[in-house]
């Protein structure tokens, strides 16, 4: 869209996209942690109550990703509207 406009987009658009990417990485990290911890607990025969912390952390990260995704979609829509010819 920047190429079509021949000028940079508003800074908030880049910020929203960067935040979206950052939140995706957090979700990936939480998921990896959950998998590793679950497999370690399964080997050790530990109680399942520890699993809840990993699941809650993952759920919170997914919630944050949902919010960031909506913001990114909105900012991309705005960027598209600014790019289209009038």
Secondary structure, 3 states (H helix, E strand, C coil): CHHHHCCCCCHHHHHHHHHHHHHHHHHHHHHHHHHHHHHHHHHHCCCCHHHHHHHHHHHHHHHHHHHHHHHHHHHHHHHHHHHCCC
